[in-house]
Amino acid sequence: MPAAASSTTVAGLVTALVGFLSSFAVVITGLRAVGATPGQAASGLLVLSLAMGLATVLLAQRTRLPITVAWSTPGAALLASASAPSWSVAVAAFVLVGGLVLLTAAWPRLGDAIGAIPPVLAQAMLAGVLVPLCLQPVRSALEMPWLVVPVVLVWVVLLRFSARWAVPAAFAVTLGIIGWLAVRDGGVPASALVPRLDWTTPDFASTAVVGLALPLFLVTMASQNVPGMAVLASYGYRAPWRPAMAVTGAGTVLGAPFGGHAINLAAISAALAAGPEADADPGRRYLAARTAGFAYVGFALVSVAVAALVATAPAGFVAAAAGLALWPVLASSLSGALARPEDRIPVVAAFLVAISGVTVGGIGSAFWSLAVGLAFWAWYRPRPVEVPGSA
């Protein structure tokens, strides 16, 4: 194999490995929180892996750009702190999210409207919904230190010496511990390892659909799609907005009845395929993205065994690992949200409503966080003072 081909292959495999291992536990935790059974959560992980793999291959091959697609990790974290009347209502929200993403491809003004929402409010909402999950490692370390502390130690050490691999390694240790416990307790039934997609008919009748879908859509756009475009631009690539939104929106709609909450442009892992480490020639880096897409399809089969193992874990253990993985995201969200003093009152209002977990009219705190934040933004935030005679 030529050296150039070898580098793109390795970069693609690393992209997929980091992308999958760094957040699968967040996805499973989020799906279970909104009512999925272990089997439905396994189906969701499977269809998300397939959807983002196929979408990555399609976009990379058609555009010849290193575009990679991922599941919405911030969206899964939002689900982990949300609630839904039933799993079918949550699935309806997933369908609506995909429809809204498709609408941004067909109607640019919707994208402009999303862009008009102050990013600091979206960051404050995300930080608020992350806090409960980010507290889970602290609580679980006290309840089951013999399980959680080794995971934390691996994460802390690698965060110092090889930050890219800190979360994947922590999750690998988590899976190792769960596997040991499963073997000790009799193993995992073979039937649970068979790949299967579970269909759920969406229920659009509840007001909770909109209350869950809108924050999930906003977080997916603001925390994944927009930064994903920015990462590609930083390496000199101008990714086509409409085709990217059309593919990820369609993938979300098609995957939603099987439990997939959302796919979007990759942000953090995008740099692994788009950077010079993938290939010295920028025109060949799309091959790394394409390899990552094929690898995600392969991981779809592995995801069934992963989900089956996770289902056997002690209560709170996987959530602790997921929360640990989100500490850097929480730090980044808080830092960005509170960067400017003049924004802090609206930001704190949005953050506190999100962290409260309140539900009003069947609609969860993430939606009300945005509503309250925008109200405070319009009323409180100081406006520029006009100087008489200035033009």
MIVOTOR-498271 format. One line per 4 residues: for each residue x, y, z of C-alpha. Coordinates in steps of 0.02 Angstrom, whole numbers. Example, Ala and Ser with C-alpha at 12.3 -4.5 7.8 and 13.67 -1.06 7.14 Angstrom:
615:-225:390  684:-53:357 .
***
This chain:
0:0:0  73:171:-48  119:284:97  -12:415:50 .
-150:285:42  -92:214:207  -99:385:293  -277:420:235 .
-333:246:288  -257:264:460  -328:439:481  -501:377:430 .
-496:230:550  -437:342:693  -576:467:653  -708:332:665 .
-632:251:819  -622:415:914  -794:468:855  -876:306:911 .
-784:271:1072  -789:450:1135  -978:463:1146  -1073:299:1124 .
-1112:296:1310  -1185:471:1300  -1298:414:1158  -1360:260:1250 .
-1386:360:1411  -1486:492:1317  -1598:368:1227  -1635:272:1386 .
-1678:435:1477  -1820:473:1355  -1898:301:1369  -1803:180:1258 .
-1791:0:1314  -1618:-82:1304  -1668:-157:1137  -1731:9:1069 .
-1573:98:1127  -1468:-36:1040  -1571:-8:882  -1540:179:897 .
-1352:156:914  -1354:37:765  -1453:151:649  -1353:305:699 .
-1190:215:658  -1259:160:490  -1332:331:449  -1176:431:490 .
-1067:305:400  -1169:305:240  -1191:495:246  -1004:519:266 .
-964:405:119  -1094:493:10  -1039:671:51  -853:634:42 .
-867:541:-123  -983:667:-207  -895:826:-150  -715:763:-143 .
-702:854:24  -656:777:194  -834:796:262  -872:679:407 .
-1041:653:489  -1071:608:671  -1216:580:788  -1266:731:892 .
-1171:709:1054  -1236:872:1131  -1409:818:1076  -1389:651:1165 .
-1329:743:1320  -1485:852:1311  -1593:696:1303  -1504:625:1455 .
-1571:770:1558  -1740:781:1472  -1900:684:1487  -2035:625:1368 .
-2209:554:1402  -2163:400:1300  -2031:333:1183  -2148:357:1034 .
-2161:543:1077  -1970:555:1083  -1960:469:913  -2084:596:844 .
-1969:734:907  -1822:651:817  -1922:651:654  -1965:835:678 .
-1780:877:706  -1736:794:541  -1876:887:454  -1813:1053:522 .
-1636:1016:462  -1707:977:290  -1802:1140:296  -1639:1236:326 .
-1575:1160:164  -1730:1208:66  -1764:1376:150  -1608:1475:192 .
-1706:1601:296  -1733:1469:429  -1545:1450:442  -1532:1639:457 .
-1661:1636:597  -1562:1504:690  -1405:1607:666  -1494:1757:742 .
-1515:1669:909  -1369:1727:1018  -1244:1584:1026  -1210:1620:1209 .
-1390:1574:1251  -1373:1408:1160  -1212:1377:1256  -1297:1421:1420 .
-1441:1302:1383  -1319:1163:1338  -1217:1193:1496  -1375:1186:1602 .
-1434:1020:1531  -1257:949:1546  -1238:983:1732  -1345:838:1798 .
-1252:712:1690  -1083:790:1730  -1120:767:1915  -1146:581:1892 .
-959:535:1901  -947:622:2070  -1099:532:2140  -1053:363:2067 .
-872:376:2127  -941:381:2304  -1068:242:2275  -957:121:2177 .
-776:180:2191  -704:11:2142  -785:32:1970  -782:219:1936 .
-612:270:2006  -509:165:1881  -605:247:1737  -573:420:1809 .
-388:385:1834  -365:329:1654  -457:485:1594  -353:601:1704 .
-186:527:1653  -221:529:1467  -298:702:1475  -126:761:1531 .
-21:665:1404  -135:623:1256  -298:719:1269  -368:651:1106 .
-372:475:1177  -428:516:1354  -614:488:1327  -599:338:1208 .
-480:253:1330  -595:289:1477  -741:212:1383  -634:64:1333 .
-594:34:1517  -779:54:1556  -823:-79:1428  -686:-192:1495 .
-755:-180:1672  -933:-209:1611  -874:-359:1510  -787:-433:1662 .
-944:-409:1767  -1051:-488:1630  -938:-641:1618  -937:-656:1807 .
-1126:-650:1811  -1158:-772:1669  -1123:-674:1510  -1236:-589:1384 .
-1373:-691:1297  -1325:-731:1117  -1494:-667:1057  -1447:-493:1118 .
-1298:-489:1000  -1399:-509:840  -1412:-344:744  -1592:-287:739 .
-1682:-125:699  -1836:-95:807  -1971:12:725  -2069:134:833 .
-2218:228:761  -2196:414:802  -2331:495:910  -2351:678:862 .
-2503:710:972  -2412:775:1126  -2352:955:1150  -2192:877:1219 .
-2140:838:1040  -2107:1021:1001  -2033:1054:1174  -1906:916:1147 .
-1875:940:961  -1836:1127:959  -1695:1122:1089  -1626:963:1008 .
-1629:1048:838  -1547:1206:903  -1411:1112:997  -1376:1005:843 .
-1362:1158:732  -1268:1273:850  -1152:1144:930  -1119:1029:782 .
-1167:1089:608  -1105:1268:620  -940:1222:709  -920:1078:586 .
-924:1200:441  -801:1312:534  -678:1169:563  -679:1125:378 .
-656:1310:333  -505:1320:449  -420:1191:338  -467:1282:178 .
-625:1184:131  -790:1267:87  -918:1132:122  -1084:1147:28 .
-1217:1193:158  -1373:1136:66  -1313:962:15  -1240:932:188 .
-1403:982:275  -1506:884:149  -1407:725:179  -1399:739:369 .
-1581:794:380  -1640:649:272  -1531:528:372  -1608:590:534 .
-1786:572:469  -1754:396:403  -1663:340:560  -1783:417:686 .
-1916:278:688  -1777:155:730  -1714:261:875  -1587:379:797 .
-1602:551:875  -1498:653:751  -1346:650:637  -1249:806:589 .
-1082:869:528  -940:813:640  -854:953:736  -713:893:849 .
-674:732:755  -686:824:587  -509:889:609  -439:712:611 .
-487:683:429  -471:863:367  -300:903:441  -128:879:365 .
-101:721:467  -225:634:352  -125:677:196  -4:811:141 .
-111:839:-14  -274:928:33  -356:855:-122  -336:677:-57 .
-402:700:119  -578:656:67  -514:476:60  -488:482:249 .
-667:539:273  -730:402:157  -632:272:255  -708:339:416 .
-881:318:339  -849:136:295  -778:108:470  -936:179:549 .
-1039:54:449  -928:-83:520  -950:-13:696  -1138:-26:671 .
-1122:-215:691  -1008:-197:842  -1131:-73:919  -1255:-212:952 .
-1133:-303:1066  -1083:-137:1147  -1265:-95:1185  -1296:-270:1251 .
-1148:-254:1370  -1201:-81:1428  -1374:-149:1469  -1295:-266:1597 .
-1196:-129:1686  -1236:-75:1865  -1355:72:1874  -1264:236:1857 .
-1097:165:1799  -1116:203:1613  -1195:371:1653  -1041:411:1757 .
-926:375:1610  -1038:477:1495  -1038:623:1616  -849:618:1630 .
-835:630:1441  -941:787:1443  -837:885:1569  -734:970:1431 .
-895:1011:1338  -969:1087:1496  -811:1189:1526  -812:1253:1347 .
-998:1297:1354  -982:1393:1517  -826:1483:1458  -908:1537:1296 .
-1073:1584:1376  -995:1694:1511  -857:1773:1407  -935:1946:1397 .
-998:2036:1554  -1142:2121:1464  -1217:1951:1418  -1210:1872:1589 .
-1384:1907:1658  -1476:1830:1508  -1349:1689:1506  -1369:1649:1691 .
-1558:1655:1673  -1552:1529:1531  -1428:1420:1625  -1529:1415:1786 .
-1692:1373:1698  -1605:1233:1602  -1526:1160:1758  -1691:1169:1854 .
-1768:1026:1755  -1941:1107:1764  -2081:1049:1648  -2222:1168:1606 .
-2366:1117:1495  -2279:954:1455  -2129:1049:1385  -1958:1025:1465 .
-1834:1147:1538  -1721:1157:1384  -1858:1244:1285  -1903:1362:1428 .
-1719:1399:1451  -1711:1471:1277  -1876:1563:1298  -1823:1644:1462 .
-1648:1681:1397  -1716:1768:1243  -1839:1869:1348  -1699:1927:1463 .
-1589:1961:1312  -1720:2075:1234  -1762:2165:1397  -1604:2174:1500 .
-1452:2173:1385  -1383:2350:1370  -1399:2429:1199  -1266:2537:1116 .
-1282:2720:1164  -1307:2834:1016  -1199:2990:1016  -1295:3146:958 .
-1234:3207:791  -1149:3044:745  -1191:2963:579 .
***
